[in-house]
Amino acid sequence: MKKPYKKNIFIIALTFLFFSYLFSHWDCFKEGLGI
């Protein structure tokens, strides 16, 4: 049995981790872009 919803949960978790990382390193991120 395949469970496609598991893949969606994985993608959502990755997105959440990415955004939480982005917000926690926002100052460094802006400096890297030169803003």
Secondary structure, DSSP 8 states (H G I E B T S, - for coil): ---HHHHHHHHHHHHHHHHHHHHHTHHHHHHHHT-
